[in-house]
């Protein structure tokens, strides 16, 4: 697994292009995720286009945005324009969001690359990812155990090296608990620091969007990118 600094060293040293690193992520998803089931859907074609754009900036020696090339997954109750946002429910399995959430939009503006949408407890109501209409997610450290929930797919995808960071949502522990189960870093931000626009509500006064990453410093970078302008 890579953290952000390791990823940047790879592309800065010309050991690998962003496109090659992103392709490697999808190779791992194809190889490993059928057993883990951390993703509901992936966005490979769009991710490769985003990676090529970052590689062109590098080739042209342009200034890179803060999260340039970082592969990021999004919990499937966070709206992503033109991509199915199902909330892990049969009811919404064909719902394509007409708009982008504020938090994910900030990630793409910062150069992050969308890898796909992660599995979760249906409508975020659960703590094991066992209530998903798309099947149970397994803990990548032991596939006979749960990854926690409701952001279990986000935590499992990071722990398995199937992305470098993921967004989750937390109402009563739904980022922090799966992060602890999967041995990664999860943070529920202070209310109001991160916009909830585009998050399918569970309990609006308690819901928060936050990062799941491999390191505390990576979580801080994601939080800074998705925070309000005055935060």
VMD Tcl script that draws the C-alpha trace (Angstrom):
set ca {
  {0.00 0.00 0.00}
  {1.11 3.57 -0.74}
  {0.54 6.76 1.17}
  {0.37 10.11 -0.63}
  {4.08 10.86 -0.21}
  {5.10 7.49 -1.65}
  {2.76 8.03 -4.60}
  {4.25 11.46 -5.27}
  {7.80 10.12 -5.10}
  {6.90 7.57 -7.78}
  {5.57 10.16 -10.22}
  {8.19 12.81 -9.40}
  {11.04 10.35 -9.97}
  {9.52 9.26 -13.31}
  {9.43 5.65 -12.09}
  {5.81 5.50 -13.21}
  {3.20 7.73 -14.81}
  {-0.05 8.54 -13.04}
  {-1.83 6.50 -15.69}
  {0.34 3.46 -14.93}
  {-0.29 3.78 -11.19}
  {-4.02 4.16 -11.73}
  {-4.05 1.14 -14.05}
  {-2.27 -0.80 -11.29}
  {-5.08 0.13 -8.88}
  {-7.69 -1.25 -11.29}
  {-5.63 -4.40 -11.81}
  {-5.70 -4.92 -8.03}
  {-9.45 -4.27 -7.96}
  {-10.03 -6.86 -10.67}
  {-7.80 -9.36 -8.84}
  {-8.75 -8.82 -5.22}
  {-12.11 -7.11 -4.94}
  {-14.33 -9.97 -6.11}
  {-13.49 -11.57 -2.76}
  {-13.66 -8.38 -0.68}
  {-16.56 -6.62 -2.47}
  {-15.54 -3.15 -1.36}
  {-16.76 -1.45 -4.57}
  {-20.30 -1.28 -5.93}
  {-19.09 0.33 -9.16}
  {-15.84 1.55 -10.68}
  {-15.13 4.41 -13.08}
  {-12.08 3.22 -14.98}
  {-12.57 5.09 -18.27}
  {-13.03 8.43 -16.55}
  {-10.16 7.73 -14.14}
  {-7.76 7.04 -17.03}
  {-8.80 10.32 -18.68}
  {-8.15 12.18 -15.42}
  {-4.76 10.44 -15.07}
  {-3.74 11.41 -18.61}
  {-4.58 15.04 -17.83}
  {-2.32 14.97 -14.75}
  {0.47 13.29 -16.75}
  {0.23 16.07 -19.33}
  {0.58 18.72 -16.61}
  {3.68 16.89 -15.35}
  {5.12 16.60 -18.87}
  {4.51 20.31 -19.48}
  {6.07 21.13 -16.10}
  {2.91 22.89 -15.00}
  {2.04 23.54 -11.38}
  {0.13 20.56 -10.01}
  {-3.00 20.81 -7.85}
  {-2.62 19.60 -4.28}
  {-4.04 16.09 -4.75}
  {-2.78 15.57 -8.30}
  {-3.30 11.97 -9.37}
  {-4.33 10.59 -5.96}
  {-6.76 7.65 -6.50}
  {-9.85 8.22 -4.33}
  {-13.03 6.18 -3.75}
  {-16.40 7.65 -2.76}
  {-19.01 6.07 -0.50}
  {-22.10 5.33 -2.54}
  {-24.39 7.67 -0.60}
  {-22.39 10.69 -1.79}
  {-23.67 12.06 -5.10}
  {-21.33 11.93 -8.10}
  {-22.55 13.53 -11.31}
  {-23.21 11.09 -14.12}
  {-22.40 8.07 -11.95}
  {-24.86 5.78 -10.18}
  {-25.39 6.72 -6.53}
  {-27.27 3.74 -5.12}
  {-26.89 4.02 -1.33}
  {-26.40 0.22 -1.62}
  {-30.15 -0.09 -2.18}
  {-32.12 -1.97 -4.82}
  {-34.41 1.07 -4.93}
  {-31.66 3.34 -6.27}
  {-29.59 0.87 -8.28}
  {-30.26 2.86 -11.49}
  {-30.20 6.38 -10.02}
  {-27.63 8.54 -11.77}
  {-27.02 11.74 -9.86}
  {-27.54 14.94 -11.91}
  {-25.08 16.85 -9.74}
  {-21.82 16.44 -7.81}
  {-21.55 16.70 -4.04}
  {-19.57 19.66 -2.76}
  {-17.02 17.43 -1.01}
  {-16.26 15.22 -4.01}
  {-16.25 18.23 -6.34}
  {-13.52 19.78 -4.19}
  {-11.47 16.57 -4.49}
  {-11.63 16.60 -8.30}
  {-10.80 20.32 -8.40}
  {-7.76 19.46 -6.26}
  {-6.62 16.88 -8.83}
  {-7.91 13.72 -7.15}
  {-8.98 10.83 -9.40}
  {-12.30 9.06 -8.87}
  {-11.82 5.28 -8.79}
  {-15.40 4.30 -8.01}
  {-18.23 4.08 -5.48}
  {-17.85 1.93 -2.38}
  {-20.16 -0.54 -0.71}
  {-22.03 0.35 2.48}
  {-24.93 -0.61 4.69}
  {-28.13 0.22 2.83}
  {-28.93 3.92 3.32}
  {-26.07 3.94 5.88}
  {-28.23 2.07 8.38}
  {-25.93 -0.55 9.87}
  {-22.50 -1.16 11.34}
  {-21.17 -4.15 9.39}
  {-21.90 -3.55 5.67}
  {-24.06 -6.68 5.81}
  {-27.28 -4.87 4.85}
  {-26.07 -3.86 1.37}
  {-28.25 -4.94 -1.53}
  {-25.03 -5.63 -3.44}
  {-23.62 -8.23 -1.06}
  {-21.54 -8.24 2.09}
  {-18.13 -6.57 2.18}
  {-15.36 -8.59 3.83}
  {-12.56 -7.29 5.99}
  {-9.39 -7.48 3.82}
  {-7.33 -8.68 6.82}
  {-9.68 -11.65 7.33}
  {-12.43 -12.24 4.77}
  {-14.45 -14.15 7.34}
  {-14.87 -10.98 9.38}
  {-16.83 -7.79 8.70}
  {-15.10 -4.47 7.92}
  {-17.48 -2.48 10.09}
  {-19.95 0.04 8.74}
  {-21.72 1.78 7.42}
  {-18.63 3.00 5.49}
  {-17.25 -0.53 5.37}
  {-16.51 -0.48 1.65}
  {-14.53 2.75 1.95}
  {-12.46 1.42 4.85}
  {-11.89 -1.95 3.18}
  {-10.84 -0.40 -0.14}
  {-8.19 1.73 1.57}
  {-6.95 -1.14 3.75}
  {-6.66 -3.43 0.73}
  {-4.71 -0.88 -1.31}
  {-7.55 -0.49 -3.83}
  {-7.34 3.31 -3.53}
  {-5.18 5.71 -1.53}
  {-8.09 7.46 0.18}
  {-11.86 7.28 0.40}
  {-14.72 9.46 1.55}
  {-17.17 8.04 4.03}
  {-20.06 9.42 6.03}
  {-20.43 9.29 9.80}
  {-23.60 9.73 11.83}
  {-22.87 7.66 14.93}
  {-19.52 6.07 14.11}
  {-19.85 5.06 10.46}
  {-16.36 6.31 9.52}
  {-14.53 5.76 12.79}
  {-15.75 2.22 13.53}
  {-14.91 0.65 10.12}
  {-11.58 2.50 10.07}
  {-10.71 0.85 13.39}
  {-11.91 -2.57 12.19}
  {-9.73 -2.30 9.05}
  {-6.65 -0.72 10.66}
  {-6.78 2.59 8.80}
  {-7.34 6.24 9.76}
  {-10.90 7.59 9.86}
  {-12.07 11.05 10.89}
  {-15.50 12.53 11.55}
  {-15.04 16.29 11.09}
  {-16.61 18.92 13.32}
  {-20.17 19.71 12.22}
  {-20.18 22.41 9.53}
  {-16.54 22.07 8.55}
  {-17.42 19.97 5.48}
  {-20.50 20.63 3.37}
  {-23.20 17.93 3.42}
  {-24.50 19.05 0.01}
  {-24.92 15.91 -2.07}
  {-24.88 13.48 0.87}
  {-28.04 11.35 1.03}
  {-29.27 12.11 4.53}
  {-29.63 9.67 7.40}
  {-29.89 12.13 10.32}
  {-29.03 15.54 8.90}
  {-28.02 17.22 12.13}
  {-25.49 14.43 12.83}
  {-24.29 13.39 9.34}
  {-20.74 14.31 8.35}
  {-18.57 13.52 5.32}
  {-14.97 12.66 6.23}
  {-11.77 10.95 5.07}
  {-10.51 7.40 5.40}
  {-6.79 7.02 4.63}
  {-3.66 5.05 5.49}
  {-2.00 7.85 7.49}
  {-2.98 10.79 9.67}
  {-1.17 13.23 7.36}
  {-3.12 11.91 4.36}
  {-6.39 12.37 6.27}
  {-5.37 15.95 7.05}
  {-4.78 16.63 3.35}
  {-8.17 15.26 2.35}
  {-9.89 17.19 5.14}
  {-8.19 20.41 4.07}
  {-9.29 19.86 0.46}
  {-12.95 19.22 1.28}
  {-13.31 21.81 4.04}
  {-15.08 25.13 3.67}
  {-13.07 28.11 2.45}
  {-12.85 29.65 5.91}
  {-11.94 26.40 7.73}
}
mol new
graphics top color blue
foreach p $ca { graphics top sphere $p radius 0.5 }
foreach p [lrange $ca 0 end-1] q [lrange $ca 1 end] { graphics top cylinder $p $q radius 0.2 }
display resetview
